[in-house]
Amino acid sequence: MITKPATAVISEQALLAMPEAEYMNDVQLAFFKARLQEIERELLQNAGETTEHLRETPFVPDPADRATIEEEHALELRTRDRERKLLKKVQQALQRIDGGDYGWCEETGEPIGVPRLLARPTATLSLEAQQRRELRQKLYGD
């Protein structure tokens, strides 16, 4: 019988079916590391495509057409700026995996939870801690 190595990437369903006692074991960490690395690759690819796209823009003499192109470029740059911030969070999450802190709430030290990490692999706070932070921001505007 052939068995998978402990670090083989599994499906989301298998991940969710694991008992809580196995939280952030090698299999789960390998799953999230692979997911984060894929997100990182996509973000870096998008950044490269944007750079190429902006370089290839032809000169357009018509002011209306030029304004449309500039607006499209501005939108694309705003999108890439958001992706740049996400890339930083993804890289920090990968560092937390390597450091052994991934999956644990920065504020409380409790598990963030597999379902939350599936929805937001870069999460650093448990759902409860995130809700408290958002409430504080809403009340005090920090």
N, CA, C and O atoms as CSV, one atom per row, in Angstrom:
chain,resi,resn,atom,element,x,y,z
A,1,MET,N,N,0.842,-1.189,0.000
A,1,MET,CA,C,0.000,0.000,0.000
A,1,MET,C,C,0.884,1.248,0.000
A,1,MET,O,O,1.832,1.340,0.780
A,2,ILE,N,N,0.574,2.205,-0.874
A,2,ILE,CA,C,1.343,3.446,-0.966
A,2,ILE,C,C,0.650,4.497,-0.109
A,2,ILE,O,O,-0.561,4.691,-0.214
A,3,THR,N,N,1.416,5.171,0.735
A,3,THR,CA,C,0.850,6.223,1.572
A,3,THR,C,C,1.419,7.559,1.129
A,3,THR,O,O,2.541,7.657,0.630
A,4,LYS,N,N,0.599,8.587,1.331
A,4,LYS,CA,C,1.043,9.941,0.990
A,4,LYS,C,C,2.007,10.434,2.060
A,4,LYS,O,O,1.880,10.072,3.230
A,5,PRO,N,N,2.970,11.258,1.665
A,5,PRO,CA,C,3.827,11.866,2.685
A,5,PRO,C,C,2.997,12.827,3.537
A,5,PRO,O,O,1.947,13.294,3.096
A,6,ALA,N,N,3.449,13.119,4.727
A,6,ALA,CA,C,2.700,13.961,5.667
A,6,ALA,C,C,2.451,15.364,5.129
A,6,ALA,O,O,1.503,16.023,5.556
A,7,THR,N,N,3.275,15.830,4.211
A,7,THR,CA,C,3.131,17.199,3.729
A,7,THR,C,C,2.363,17.288,2.408
A,7,THR,O,O,2.357,18.345,1.777
A,8,ALA,N,N,1.715,16.203,1.978
A,8,ALA,CA,C,0.944,16.243,0.735
A,8,ALA,C,C,-0.217,17.216,0.896
A,8,ALA,O,O,-0.835,17.285,1.959
A,9,VAL,N,N,-0.510,17.966,-0.160
A,9,VAL,CA,C,-1.596,18.930,-0.108
A,9,VAL,C,C,-2.915,18.183,-0.277
A,9,VAL,O,O,-3.076,17.384,-1.199
A,10,ILE,N,N,-3.857,18.456,0.629
A,10,ILE,CA,C,-5.144,17.769,0.628
A,10,ILE,C,C,-6.248,18.706,0.168
A,10,ILE,O,O,-5.996,19.880,-0.103
A,11,SER,N,N,-7.456,18.201,0.079
A,11,SER,CA,C,-8.590,19.009,-0.353
A,11,SER,C,C,-9.146,19.825,0.822
A,11,SER,O,O,-8.850,19.547,1.984
A,12,GLU,N,N,-9.960,20.838,0.492
A,12,GLU,CA,C,-10.594,21.643,1.537
A,12,GLU,C,C,-11.503,20.788,2.406
A,12,GLU,O,O,-11.546,20.960,3.624
A,13,GLN,N,N,-12.234,19.859,1.777
A,13,GLN,CA,C,-13.146,19.010,2.529
A,13,GLN,C,C,-12.382,18.159,3.541
A,13,GLN,O,O,-12.802,18.029,4.691
A,14,ALA,N,N,-11.267,17.586,3.116
A,14,ALA,CA,C,-10.462,16.776,4.032
A,14,ALA,C,C,-9.874,17.644,5.143
A,14,ALA,O,O,-9.747,17.207,6.287
A,15,LEU,N,N,-9.526,18.854,4.797
A,15,LEU,CA,C,-8.982,19.789,5.778
A,15,LEU,C,C,-10.030,20.101,6.842
A,15,LEU,O,O,-9.733,20.085,8.037
A,16,LEU,N,N,-11.261,20.387,6.404
A,16,LEU,CA,C,-12.344,20.712,7.329
A,16,LEU,C,C,-12.752,19.507,8.179
A,16,LEU,O,O,-13.245,19.671,9.294
A,17,ALA,N,N,-12.547,18.306,7.654
A,17,ALA,CA,C,-12.939,17.089,8.371
A,17,ALA,C,C,-11.947,16.695,9.463
A,17,ALA,O,O,-12.248,15.829,10.284
A,18,MET,N,N,-10.777,17.317,9.482
A,18,MET,CA,C,-9.767,16.963,10.484
A,18,MET,C,C,-10.238,17.368,11.878
A,18,MET,O,O,-10.903,18.392,12.036
A,19,PRO,N,N,-9.897,16.567,12.887
A,19,PRO,CA,C,-10.283,16.916,14.253
A,19,PRO,C,C,-9.529,18.155,14.755
A,19,PRO,O,O,-8.421,18.452,14.309
A,20,GLU,N,N,-10.162,18.863,15.690
A,20,GLU,CA,C,-9.556,20.081,16.231
A,20,GLU,C,C,-8.201,19.816,16.891
A,20,GLU,O,O,-7.344,20.698,16.934
A,21,ALA,N,N,-8.016,18.619,17.395
A,21,ALA,CA,C,-6.755,18.272,18.059
A,21,ALA,C,C,-5.579,18.304,17.082
A,21,ALA,O,O,-4.427,18.406,17.502
A,22,GLU,N,N,-5.867,18.215,15.777
A,22,GLU,CA,C,-4.802,18.229,14.771
A,22,GLU,C,C,-4.623,19.609,14.137
A,22,GLU,O,O,-4.034,19.724,13.062
A,23,TYR,N,N,-5.126,20.652,14.792
A,23,TYR,CA,C,-5.072,22.009,14.251
A,23,TYR,C,C,-3.633,22.429,13.966
A,23,TYR,O,O,-2.756,22.298,14.820
A,24,MET,N,N,-3.406,22.928,12.777
A,24,MET,CA,C,-2.138,23.422,12.256
A,24,MET,C,C,-1.037,22.362,12.316
A,24,MET,O,O,0.104,22.643,12.683
A,25,ASN,N,N,-1.411,21.141,11.946
A,25,ASN,CA,C,-0.415,20.086,11.799
A,25,ASN,C,C,0.314,20.282,10.463
A,25,ASN,O,O,0.019,21.228,9.733
A,26,ASP,N,N,1.244,19.412,10.147
A,26,ASP,CA,C,2.053,19.567,8.940
A,26,ASP,C,C,1.208,19.562,7.665
A,26,ASP,O,O,1.510,20.283,6.714
A,27,VAL,N,N,0.150,18.748,7.647
A,27,VAL,CA,C,-0.705,18.663,6.460
A,27,VAL,C,C,-1.450,19.973,6.244
A,27,VAL,O,O,-1.519,20.472,5.121
A,28,GLN,N,N,-2.009,20.533,7.320
A,28,GLN,CA,C,-2.727,21.806,7.207
A,28,GLN,C,C,-1.784,22.940,6.828
A,28,GLN,O,O,-2.122,23.780,5.994
A,29,LEU,N,N,-0.628,22.963,7.424
A,29,LEU,CA,C,0.348,24.007,7.089
A,29,LEU,C,C,0.779,23.901,5.631
A,29,LEU,O,O,0.943,24.921,4.962
A,30,ALA,N,N,0.964,22.680,5.132
A,30,ALA,CA,C,1.338,22.491,3.728
A,30,ALA,C,C,0.227,22.971,2.810
A,30,ALA,O,O,0.495,23.572,1.770
A,31,PHE,N,N,-1.023,22.711,3.188
A,31,PHE,CA,C,-2.166,23.172,2.394
A,31,PHE,C,C,-2.156,24.698,2.289
A,31,PHE,O,O,-2.236,25.248,1.191
A,32,PHE,N,N,-2.059,25.375,3.426
A,32,PHE,CA,C,-2.113,26.843,3.416
A,32,PHE,C,C,-0.870,27.451,2.771
A,32,PHE,O,O,-0.957,28.495,2.124
A,33,LYS,N,N,0.267,26.818,2.939
A,33,LYS,CA,C,1.480,27.322,2.291
A,33,LYS,C,C,1.327,27.257,0.770
A,33,LYS,O,O,1.680,28.204,0.067
A,34,ALA,N,N,0.800,26.139,0.267
A,34,ALA,CA,C,0.591,26.003,-1.180
A,34,ALA,C,C,-0.417,27.037,-1.678
A,34,ALA,O,O,-0.227,27.633,-2.738
A,35,ARG,N,N,-1.485,27.247,-0.914
A,35,ARG,CA,C,-2.502,28.231,-1.318
A,35,ARG,C,C,-1.912,29.638,-1.332
A,35,ARG,O,O,-2.147,30.393,-2.276
A,36,LEU,N,N,-1.163,29.993,-0.321
A,36,LEU,CA,C,-0.560,31.324,-0.247
A,36,LEU,C,C,0.485,31.518,-1.343
A,36,LEU,O,O,0.591,32.604,-1.914
A,37,GLN,N,N,1.253,30.476,-1.638
A,37,GLN,CA,C,2.243,30.591,-2.707
A,37,GLN,C,C,1.561,30.782,-4.063
A,37,GLN,O,O,2.080,31.508,-4.911
A,38,GLU,N,N,0.420,30.151,-4.281
A,38,GLU,CA,C,-0.328,30.329,-5.530
A,38,GLU,C,C,-0.857,31.764,-5.633
A,38,GLU,O,O,-0.792,32.374,-6.700
A,39,ILE,N,N,-1.373,32.294,-4.543
A,39,ILE,CA,C,-1.852,33.685,-4.529
A,39,ILE,C,C,-0.682,34.621,-4.828
A,39,ILE,O,O,-0.817,35.565,-5.606
A,40,GLU,N,N,0.463,34.355,-4.208
A,40,GLU,CA,C,1.652,35.180,-4.424
A,40,GLU,C,C,2.063,35.153,-5.900
A,40,GLU,O,O,2.368,36.197,-6.477
A,41,ARG,N,N,2.072,33.976,-6.504
A,41,ARG,CA,C,2.423,33.857,-7.935
A,41,ARG,C,C,1.465,34.663,-8.808
A,41,ARG,O,O,1.895,35.366,-9.722
A,42,GLU,N,N,0.166,34.559,-8.525
A,42,GLU,CA,C,-0.823,35.293,-9.316
A,42,GLU,C,C,-0.639,36.800,-9.185
A,42,GLU,O,O,-0.718,37.526,-10.176
A,43,LEU,N,N,-0.394,37.270,-7.969
A,43,LEU,CA,C,-0.213,38.707,-7.753
A,43,LEU,C,C,1.036,39.216,-8.459
A,43,LEU,O,O,1.015,40.290,-9.058
A,44,LEU,N,N,2.118,38.455,-8.392
A,44,LEU,CA,C,3.351,38.874,-9.074
A,44,LEU,C,C,3.166,38.855,-10.591
A,44,LEU,O,O,3.687,39.723,-11.292
A,45,GLN,N,N,2.434,37.876,-11.092
A,45,GLN,CA,C,2.162,37.807,-12.535
A,45,GLN,C,C,1.327,39.006,-12.974
A,45,GLN,O,O,1.598,39.608,-14.014
A,46,ASN,N,N,0.304,39.356,-12.178
A,46,ASN,CA,C,-0.533,40.519,-12.506
A,46,ASN,C,C,0.289,41.794,-12.537
A,46,ASN,O,O,0.093,42.640,-13.410
A,47,ALA,N,N,1.205,41.938,-11.596
A,47,ALA,CA,C,2.048,43.135,-11.551
A,47,ALA,C,C,2.906,43.227,-12.802
A,47,ALA,O,O,3.062,44.306,-13.372
A,48,GLY,N,N,3.461,42.107,-13.229
A,48,GLY,CA,C,4.275,42.093,-14.445
A,48,GLY,C,C,3.464,42.428,-15.680
A,48,GLY,O,O,3.933,43.149,-16.562
A,49,GLU,N,N,2.245,41.904,-15.746
A,49,GLU,CA,C,1.381,42.194,-16.893
A,49,GLU,C,C,1.001,43.664,-16.937
A,49,GLU,O,O,0.922,44.250,-18.017
A,50,THR,N,N,0.764,44.267,-15.776
A,50,THR,CA,C,0.428,45.689,-15.733
A,50,THR,C,C,1.590,46.523,-16.235
A,50,THR,O,O,1.401,47.460,-17.009
A,51,THR,N,N,2.783,46.185,-15.799
A,51,THR,CA,C,3.966,46.925,-16.250
A,51,THR,C,C,4.089,46.859,-17.764
A,51,THR,O,O,4.329,47.875,-18.418
A,52,GLU,N,N,3.926,45.669,-18.318
A,52,GLU,CA,C,3.996,45.511,-19.778
A,52,GLU,C,C,2.885,46.296,-20.465
A,52,GLU,O,O,3.112,46.966,-21.473
A,53,HIS,N,N,1.692,46.204,-19.911
A,53,HIS,CA,C,0.541,46.887,-20.506
A,53,HIS,C,C,0.760,48.403,-20.546
A,53,HIS,O,O,0.445,49.055,-21.541
A,54,LEU,N,N,1.293,48.949,-19.472
A,54,LEU,CA,C,1.523,50.394,-19.424
A,54,LEU,C,C,2.628,50.819,-20.391
A,54,LEU,O,O,2.574,51.918,-20.942
A,55,ARG,N,N,3.620,49.970,-20.602
A,55,ARG,CA,C,4.701,50.286,-21.545
A,55,ARG,C,C,4.219,50.266,-22.986
A,55,ARG,O,O,4.720,51.019,-23.821
A,56,GLU,N,N,3.260,49.418,-23.278
A,56,GLU,CA,C,2.800,49.228,-24.652
A,56,GLU,C,C,1.720,50.216,-25.085
A,56,GLU,O,O,1.207,50.104,-26.198
A,57,THR,N,N,1.369,51.163,-24.250
A,57,THR,CA,C,0.306,52.102,-24.582
A,57,THR,C,C,0.729,53.008,-25.741
A,57,THR,O,O,1.735,53.711,-25.648
A,58,PRO,N,N,-0.034,52.989,-26.821
A,58,PRO,CA,C,0.307,53.842,-27.971
A,58,PRO,C,C,-0.110,55.294,-27.719
A,58,PRO,O,O,-0.975,55.573,-26.890
A,59,PHE,N,N,0.515,56.193,-28.442
A,59,PHE,CA,C,0.111,57.597,-28.372
A,59,PHE,C,C,-1.203,57.752,-29.129
A,59,PHE,O,O,-1.336,57.302,-30.267
A,60,VAL,N,N,-2.170,58.395,-28.479
A,60,VAL,CA,C,-3.481,58.607,-29.091
A,60,VAL,C,C,-3.702,60.117,-29.175
A,60,VAL,O,O,-3.738,60.789,-28.144
A,61,PRO,N,N,-3.851,60.664,-30.389
A,61,PRO,CA,C,-3.997,62.117,-30.526
A,61,PRO,C,C,-5.343,62.656,-30.027
A,61,PRO,O,O,-5.414,63.799,-29.576
A,62,ASP,N,N,-6.397,61.864,-30.101
A,62,ASP,CA,C,-7.717,62.347,-29.696
A,62,ASP,C,C,-7.782,62.494,-28.172
A,62,ASP,O,O,-7.539,61.524,-27.454
A,63,PRO,N,N,-8.107,63.693,-27.666
A,63,PRO,CA,C,-8.132,63.922,-26.217
A,63,PRO,C,C,-9.134,63.029,-25.481
A,63,PRO,O,O,-8.854,62.593,-24.364
A,64,ALA,N,N,-10.273,62.752,-26.069
A,64,ALA,CA,C,-11.273,61.899,-25.404
A,64,ALA,C,C,-10.759,60.464,-25.279
A,64,ALA,O,O,-10.912,59.834,-24.232
A,65,ASP,N,N,-10.156,59.960,-26.336
A,65,ASP,CA,C,-9.597,58.612,-26.286
A,65,ASP,C,C,-8.441,58.530,-25.291
A,65,ASP,O,O,-8.303,57.558,-24.549
A,66,ARG,N,N,-7.620,59.570,-25.297
A,66,ARG,CA,C,-6.487,59.617,-24.378
A,66,ARG,C,C,-6.989,59.643,-22.930
A,66,ARG,O,O,-6.419,58.976,-22.065
A,67,ALA,N,N,-8.054,60.410,-22.662
A,67,ALA,CA,C,-8.620,60.474,-21.313
A,67,ALA,C,C,-9.167,59.112,-20.880
A,67,ALA,O,O,-9.019,58.718,-19.723
A,68,THR,N,N,-9.792,58.406,-21.800
A,68,THR,CA,C,-10.315,57.074,-21.498
A,68,THR,C,C,-9.183,56.119,-21.150
A,68,THR,O,O,-9.278,55.363,-20.184
A,69,ILE,N,N,-8.114,56.154,-21.935
A,69,ILE,CA,C,-6.958,55.290,-21.686
A,69,ILE,C,C,-6.322,55.628,-20.340
A,69,ILE,O,O,-5.950,54.730,-19.585
A,70,GLU,N,N,-6.198,56.918,-20.039
A,70,GLU,CA,C,-5.600,57.321,-18.769
A,70,GLU,C,C,-6.463,56.887,-17.581
A,70,GLU,O,O,-5.935,56.498,-16.540
A,71,GLU,N,N,-7.779,56.954,-17.736
A,71,GLU,CA,C,-8.679,56.512,-16.675
A,71,GLU,C,C,-8.557,54.999,-16.464
A,71,GLU,O,O,-8.566,54.529,-15.327
A,72,GLU,N,N,-8.443,54.248,-17.543
A,72,GLU,CA,C,-8.246,52.795,-17.448
A,72,GLU,C,C,-6.922,52.483,-16.739
A,72,GLU,O,O,-6.848,51.572,-15.915
A,73,HIS,N,N,-5.887,53.249,-17.069
A,73,HIS,CA,C,-4.592,53.046,-16.418
A,73,HIS,C,C,-4.672,53.372,-14.931
A,73,HIS,O,O,-4.098,52.659,-14.107
A,74,ALA,N,N,-5.377,54.439,-14.585
A,74,ALA,CA,C,-5.516,54.818,-13.178
A,74,ALA,C,C,-6.245,53.724,-12.401
A,74,ALA,O,O,-5.855,53.386,-11.283
A,75,LEU,N,N,-7.296,53.175,-12.991
A,75,LEU,CA,C,-8.038,52.091,-12.355
A,75,LEU,C,C,-7.147,50.860,-12.175
A,75,LEU,O,O,-7.149,50.223,-11.122
A,76,GLU,N,N,-6.389,50.541,-13.222
A,76,GLU,CA,C,-5.490,49.391,-13.157
A,76,GLU,C,C,-4.421,49.592,-12.080
A,76,GLU,O,O,-4.082,48.653,-11.360
A,77,LEU,N,N,-3.896,50.803,-11.969
A,77,LEU,CA,C,-2.878,51.081,-10.956
A,77,LEU,C,C,-3.455,51.014,-9.541
A,77,LEU,O,O,-2.781,50.551,-8.621
A,78,ARG,N,N,-4.701,51.472,-9.360
A,78,ARG,CA,C,-5.344,51.357,-8.043
A,78,ARG,C,C,-5.522,49.884,-7.666
A,78,ARG,O,O,-5.292,49.486,-6.524
A,79,THR,N,N,-5.934,49.095,-8.647
A,79,THR,CA,C,-6.104,47.659,-8.412
A,79,THR,C,C,-4.773,47.037,-8.023
A,79,THR,O,O,-4.707,46.255,-7.075
A,80,ARG,N,N,-3.714,47.375,-8.745
A,80,ARG,CA,C,-2.395,46.818,-8.437
A,80,ARG,C,C,-1.899,47.280,-7.070
A,80,ARG,O,O,-1.192,46.539,-6.387
A,81,ASP,N,N,-2.262,48.498,-6.663
A,81,ASP,CA,C,-1.869,48.979,-5.348
A,81,ASP,C,C,-2.529,48.128,-4.263
A,81,ASP,O,O,-1.885,47.776,-3.275
A,82,ARG,N,N,-3.804,47.797,-4.442
A,82,ARG,CA,C,-4.484,46.915,-3.491
A,82,ARG,C,C,-3.815,45.541,-3.494
A,82,ARG,O,O,-3.621,44.931,-2.442
A,83,GLU,N,N,-3.467,45.066,-4.684
A,83,GLU,CA,C,-2.801,43.767,-4.781
A,83,GLU,C,C,-1.413,43.800,-4.145
A,83,GLU,O,O,-0.966,42.806,-3.572
A,84,ARG,N,N,-0.736,44.935,-4.245
A,84,ARG,CA,C,0.583,45.078,-3.609
A,84,ARG,C,C,0.448,44.931,-2.095
A,84,ARG,O,O,1.275,44.285,-1.451
A,85,LYS,N,N,-0.602,45.535,-1.531
A,85,LYS,CA,C,-0.833,45.414,-0.088
A,85,LYS,C,C,-1.175,43.971,0.277
A,85,LYS,O,O,-0.725,43.463,1.304
A,86,LEU,N,N,-1.970,43.314,-0.564
A,86,LEU,CA,C,-2.303,41.913,-0.328
A,86,LEU,C,C,-1.052,41.043,-0.424
A,86,LEU,O,O,-0.876,40.118,0.369
A,87,LEU,N,N,-0.183,41.335,-1.393
A,87,LEU,CA,C,1.056,40.577,-1.556
A,87,LEU,C,C,1.893,40.643,-0.282
A,87,LEU,O,O,2.465,39.640,0.144
A,88,LYS,N,N,1.960,41.814,0.314
A,88,LYS,CA,C,2.711,41.967,1.561
A,88,LYS,C,C,2.105,41.085,2.651
A,88,LYS,O,O,2.838,40.444,3.405
A,89,LYS,N,N,0.778,41.048,2.743
A,89,LYS,CA,C,0.115,40.207,3.746
A,89,LYS,C,C,0.359,38.727,3.467
A,89,LYS,O,O,0.560,37.942,4.394
A,90,VAL,N,N,0.340,38.348,2.194
A,90,VAL,CA,C,0.595,36.958,1.817
A,90,VAL,C,C,2.018,36.566,2.215
A,90,VAL,O,O,2.230,35.489,2.771
A,91,GLN,N,N,2.984,37.425,1.937
A,91,GLN,CA,C,4.369,37.127,2.286
A,91,GLN,C,C,4.560,37.057,3.802
A,91,GLN,O,O,5.346,36.246,4.292
A,92,GLN,N,N,3.848,37.899,4.539
A,92,GLN,CA,C,3.913,37.835,5.998
A,92,GLN,C,C,3.306,36.526,6.503
A,92,GLN,O,O,3.822,35.925,7.445
A,93,ALA,N,N,2.209,36.082,5.876
A,93,ALA,CA,C,1.587,34.818,6.264
A,93,ALA,C,C,2.539,33.652,6.004
A,93,ALA,O,O,2.631,32.731,6.816
A,94,LEU,N,N,3.245,33.690,4.877
A,94,LEU,CA,C,4.229,32.639,4.587
A,94,LEU,C,C,5.345,32.637,5.633
A,94,LEU,O,O,5.830,31.576,6.024
A,95,GLN,N,N,5.744,33.814,6.079
A,95,GLN,CA,C,6.761,33.901,7.133
A,95,GLN,C,C,6.233,33.332,8.449
A,95,GLN,O,O,6.973,32.694,9.198
A,96,ARG,N,N,4.933,33.571,8.726
A,96,ARG,CA,C,4.342,33.015,9.948
A,96,ARG,C,C,4.292,31.490,9.882
A,96,ARG,O,O,4.473,30.817,10.897
A,97,ILE,N,N,4.044,30.943,8.687
A,97,ILE,CA,C,4.063,29.483,8.543
A,97,ILE,C,C,5.464,28.969,8.870
A,97,ILE,O,O,5.621,28.016,9.633
A,98,ASP,N,N,6.472,29.603,8.290
A,98,ASP,CA,C,7.856,29.176,8.534
A,98,ASP,C,C,8.252,29.363,10.000
A,98,ASP,O,O,9.058,28.601,10.533
A,99,GLY,N,N,7.679,30.381,10.645
A,99,GLY,CA,C,8.009,30.661,12.044
A,99,GLY,C,C,7.170,29.884,13.046
A,99,GLY,O,O,7.444,29.926,14.245
A,100,GLY,N,N,6.149,29.173,12.568
A,100,GLY,CA,C,5.310,28.383,13.465
A,100,GLY,C,C,4.179,29.143,14.120
A,100,GLY,O,O,3.544,28.624,15.038
A,101,ASP,N,N,3.904,30.376,13.669
A,101,ASP,CA,C,2.843,31.191,14.270
A,101,ASP,C,C,1.562,31.216,13.447
A,101,ASP,O,O,0.561,31.782,13.886
A,102,TYR,N,N,1.575,30.620,12.277
A,102,TYR,CA,C,0.421,30.700,11.384
A,102,TYR,C,C,-0.777,29.974,11.989
A,102,TYR,O,O,-0.651,28.886,12.550
A,103,GLY,N,N,-1.947,30.613,11.858
A,103,GLY,CA,C,-3.184,29.994,12.315
A,103,GLY,C,C,-3.559,30.347,13.742
A,103,GLY,O,O,-4.602,29.921,14.237
A,104,TRP,N,N,-2.712,31.122,14.403
A,104,TRP,CA,C,-2.967,31.492,15.797
A,104,TRP,C,C,-3.185,32.999,15.880
A,104,TRP,O,O,-2.445,33.775,15.274
A,105,CYS,N,N,-4.193,33.403,16.625
A,105,CYS,CA,C,-4.578,34.812,16.749
A,105,CYS,C,C,-3.449,35.622,17.386
A,105,CYS,O,O,-2.914,35.245,18.428
A,106,GLU,N,N,-3.096,36.736,16.749
A,106,GLU,CA,C,-2.041,37.613,17.283
A,106,GLU,C,C,-2.440,38.236,18.611
A,106,GLU,O,O,-1.587,38.524,19.451
A,107,GLU,N,N,-3.744,38.444,18.798
A,107,GLU,CA,C,-4.219,39.139,19.981
A,107,GLU,C,C,-4.432,38.203,21.171
A,107,GLU,O,O,-4.043,38.518,22.296
A,108,THR,N,N,-5.054,37.048,20.914
A,108,THR,CA,C,-5.443,36.159,22.008
A,108,THR,C,C,-4.610,34.893,22.098
A,108,THR,O,O,-4.588,34.247,23.145
A,109,GLY,N,N,-3.927,34.525,21.026
A,109,GLY,CA,C,-3.169,33.276,21.002
A,109,GLY,C,C,-4.029,32.056,20.736
A,109,GLY,O,O,-3.522,30.934,20.717
A,110,GLU,N,N,-5.325,32.256,20.530
A,110,GLU,CA,C,-6.241,31.151,20.259
A,110,GLU,C,C,-6.207,30.805,18.771
A,110,GLU,O,O,-5.742,31.603,17.957
A,111,PRO,N,N,-6.700,29.612,18.416
A,111,PRO,CA,C,-6.764,29.252,16.996
A,111,PRO,C,C,-7.670,30.199,16.213
A,111,PRO,O,O,-8.744,30.574,16.685
A,112,ILE,N,N,-7.236,30.579,15.026
A,112,ILE,CA,C,-8.059,31.408,14.142
A,112,ILE,C,C,-9.182,30.558,13.568
A,112,ILE,O,O,-10.304,31.037,13.403
A,113,GLY,N,N,-8.889,29.312,13.265
A,113,GLY,CA,C,-9.885,28.390,12.738
A,113,GLY,C,C,-9.691,28.139,11.256
A,113,GLY,O,O,-9.424,29.060,10.484
A,114,VAL,N,N,-9.831,26.879,10.870
A,114,VAL,CA,C,-9.644,26.487,9.479
A,114,VAL,C,C,-10.663,27.163,8.553
A,114,VAL,O,O,-10.273,27.655,7.494
A,115,PRO,N,N,-11.958,27.206,8.913
A,115,PRO,CA,C,-12.909,27.860,7.996
A,115,PRO,C,C,-12.554,29.329,7.723
A,115,PRO,O,O,-12.666,29.793,6.588
A,116,ARG,N,N,-12.134,30.047,8.745
A,116,ARG,CA,C,-11.750,31.460,8.555
A,116,ARG,C,C,-10.501,31.566,7.685
A,116,ARG,O,O,-10.418,32.446,6.829
A,117,LEU,N,N,-9.537,30.684,7.894
A,117,LEU,CA,C,-8.315,30.720,7.092
A,117,LEU,C,C,-8.586,30.312,5.640
A,117,LEU,O,O,-7.908,30.788,4.729
A,118,LEU,N,N,-9.555,29.450,5.420
A,118,LEU,CA,C,-9.928,29.115,4.043
A,118,LEU,C,C,-10.522,30.338,3.350
A,118,LEU,O,O,-10.258,30.584,2.173
A,119,ALA,N,N,-11.325,31.102,4.091
A,119,ALA,CA,C,-11.939,32.307,3.517
A,119,ALA,C,C,-10.926,33.434,3.357
A,119,ALA,O,O,-10.974,34.183,2.381
A,120,ARG,N,N,-10.007,33.553,4.320
A,120,ARG,CA,C,-9.008,34.620,4.303
A,120,ARG,C,C,-7.688,34.056,4.807
A,120,ARG,O,O,-7.391,34.121,6.000
A,121,PRO,N,N,-6.890,33.495,3.881
A,121,PRO,CA,C,-5.642,32.844,4.307
A,121,PRO,C,C,-4.635,33.770,4.982
A,121,PRO,O,O,-3.702,33.298,5.631
A,122,THR,N,N,-4.813,35.079,4.838
A,122,THR,CA,C,-3.880,36.024,5.451
A,122,THR,C,C,-4.350,36.509,6.826
A,122,THR,O,O,-3.719,37.386,7.417
A,123,ALA,N,N,-5.445,35.951,7.338
A,123,ALA,CA,C,-6.001,36.401,8.622
A,123,ALA,C,C,-4.971,36.247,9.736
A,123,ALA,O,O,-4.245,35.255,9.807
A,124,THR,N,N,-4.930,37.257,10.603
A,124,THR,CA,C,-4.021,37.216,11.753
A,124,THR,C,C,-4.794,37.230,13.068
A,124,THR,O,O,-4.215,37.061,14.141
A,125,LEU,N,N,-6.104,37.432,12.975
A,125,LEU,CA,C,-6.942,37.497,14.173
A,125,LEU,C,C,-8.074,36.494,14.065
A,125,LEU,O,O,-8.553,36.206,12.968
A,126,SER,N,N,-8.506,35.958,15.208
A,126,SER,CA,C,-9.688,35.110,15.218
A,126,SER,C,C,-10.890,35.980,14.872
A,126,SER,O,O,-10.804,37.207,14.914
A,127,LEU,N,N,-11.986,35.361,14.537
A,127,LEU,CA,C,-13.182,36.113,14.159
A,127,LEU,C,C,-13.610,37.055,15.285
A,127,LEU,O,O,-13.954,38.210,15.034
A,128,GLU,N,N,-13.588,36.566,16.517
A,128,GLU,CA,C,-14.006,37.381,17.667
A,128,GLU,C,C,-13.069,38.571,17.862
A,128,GLU,O,O,-13.528,39.688,18.101
A,129,ALA,N,N,-11.772,38.341,17.763
A,129,ALA,CA,C,-10.802,39.425,17.929
A,129,ALA,C,C,-10.950,40.447,16.800
A,129,ALA,O,O,-10.827,41.650,17.034
A,130,GLN,N,N,-11.213,39.979,15.588
A,130,GLN,CA,C,-11.414,40.892,14.455
A,130,GLN,C,C,-12.663,41.737,14.671
A,130,GLN,O,O,-12.658,42.937,14.394
A,131,GLN,N,N,-13.726,41.123,15.162
A,131,GLN,CA,C,-14.953,41.868,15.424
A,131,GLN,C,C,-14.735,42.919,16.502
A,131,GLN,O,O,-15.248,44.033,16.392
A,132,ARG,N,N,-13.983,42.579,17.543
A,132,ARG,CA,C,-13.674,43.558,18.590
A,132,ARG,C,C,-12.865,44.720,18.017
A,132,ARG,O,O,-13.128,45.881,18.333
A,133,ARG,N,N,-11.875,44.402,17.169
A,133,ARG,CA,C,-11.050,45.447,16.563
A,133,ARG,C,C,-11.898,46.375,15.694
A,133,ARG,O,O,-11.753,47.596,15.757
A,134,GLU,N,N,-12.779,45.795,14.886
A,134,GLU,CA,C,-13.632,46.610,14.019
A,134,GLU,C,C,-14.589,47.474,14.830
A,134,GLU,O,O,-14.860,48.613,14.451
A,135,LEU,N,N,-15.104,46.950,15.943
A,135,LEU,CA,C,-15.984,47.728,16.810
A,135,LEU,C,C,-15.223,48.895,17.417
A,135,LEU,O,O,-15.741,50.010,17.469
A,136,ARG,N,N,-13.981,48.647,17.885
A,136,ARG,CA,C,-13.157,49.729,18.435
A,136,ARG,C,C,-12.889,50.801,17.375
A,136,ARG,O,O,-12.935,51.996,17.665
A,137,GLN,N,N,-12.605,50.359,16.139
A,137,GLN,CA,C,-12.347,51.321,15.069
A,137,GLN,C,C,-13.590,52.147,14.779
A,137,GLN,O,O,-13.505,53.346,14.513
A,138,LYS,N,N,-14.727,51.502,14.831
A,138,LYS,CA,C,-15.982,52.210,14.562
A,138,LYS,C,C,-16.284,53.206,15.675
A,138,LYS,O,O,-16.721,54.326,15.410
A,139,LEU,N,N,-16.049,52.797,16.929
A,139,LEU,CA,C,-16.358,53.661,18.056
A,139,LEU,C,C,-15.341,54.789,18.242
A,139,LEU,O,O,-15.706,55.926,18.542
A,140,TYR,N,N,-14.060,54.457,18.058
A,140,TYR,CA,C,-13.008,55.427,18.363
A,140,TYR,C,C,-12.284,55.961,17.150
A,140,TYR,O,O,-11.466,56.874,17.260
A,141,GLY,N,N,-12.581,55.392,15.984
A,141,GLY,CA,C,-12.012,55.904,14.748
A,141,GLY,C,C,-10.511,55.747,14.612
A,141,GLY,O,O,-9.874,56.569,13.953
A,142,ASP,N,N,-9.915,54.707,15.218
A,142,ASP,CA,C,-8.452,54.539,15.063
A,142,ASP,C,C,-8.103,53.639,13.964
A,142,ASP,O,O,-6.922,53.401,13.712
